[in-house]
Amino acid sequence: MCTACNARRDWLLINHGRNVWIVCRCSNQWLELEISRADFDALIDIPDGPTYPSVEHGLAALGFDGTFAGTYLD
């Protein structure tokens, strides 16, 4: 659950090095210690996914920069 807005779903997972971060639509983000990089790689298989020049650009392009705070996508 997001500690900032209490959302329970619709998060973005970002792997960086050995860590997996979770980002909420309200732009709150936290390190997820229960998901390893190996777990992430086993779940995600998008070989031709988009590449963004920075994490900030990716967050904005995907709507996780706070713009859609409180909005759930089905």
C-alpha positions in Angstrom: 0.0 0.0 0.0 1.3 3.5 -0.8 2.1 5.3 2.4 1.3 8.7 0.8 -2.1 8.1 -0.8 -3.1 4.5 0.4 -3.4 3.2 -3.2 -3.2 -0.6 -3.4 -2.6 -1.0 -7.1 -1.6 0.6 -10.5 2.1 1.0 -9.7 5.2 1.2 -11.9 8.1 -1.1 -11.1 11.6 0.1 -12.0 14.7 -2.0 -11.8 17.9 -0.2 -11.2 21.0 -2.3 -10.5 20.0 -5.0 -8.1 17.1 -3.0 -6.7 13.4 -2.8 -7.6 11.6 0.4 -6.9 7.8 0.9 -6.9 6.3 4.2 -8.0 2.7 5.2 -7.3 0.6 7.5 -9.5 0.9 10.1 -6.7 4.7 10.0 -7.4 5.6 8.4 -4.1 8.3 5.8 -4.6 9.9 3.2 -2.4 12.5 0.5 -2.5 10.7 -2.9 -2.6 12.9 -5.3 -0.6 10.7 -8.4 -1.3 11.2 -8.3 -5.1 14.6 -9.1 -6.3 16.1 -8.2 -9.7 15.8 -11.9 -10.7 12.1 -11.9 -9.7 11.6 -8.8 -11.8 13.4 -10.2 -14.8 11.4 -13.4 -14.6 8.1 -11.5 -14.6 8.9 -8.9 -17.2 9.6 -9.8 -20.8 9.5 -6.8 -23.0 12.5 -7.0 -25.3 11.5 -4.0 -27.4 10.1 -1.7 -24.8 10.6 2.0 -24.9 13.8 3.6 -23.6 13.7 7.0 -22.0 16.6 9.5 -21.6 16.1 9.6 -17.8 13.9 8.1 -15.1 12.2 11.5 -14.8 11.3 11.4 -18.5 10.0 7.9 -18.2 7.9 8.7 -15.2 6.3 11.7 -17.0 5.7 9.7 -20.2 4.0 6.9 -18.3 1.9 9.2 -16.0 3.7 8.4 -12.8 5.0 11.9 -12.1 1.9 12.9 -9.9 -0.2 14.1 -12.9 -2.7 11.2 -12.4 -2.6 11.0 -8.6 -5.8 9.4 -7.4 -6.6 7.9 -10.8 -6.9 4.2 -11.3 -6.6 2.7 -14.8 -8.4 -0.5 -15.5 
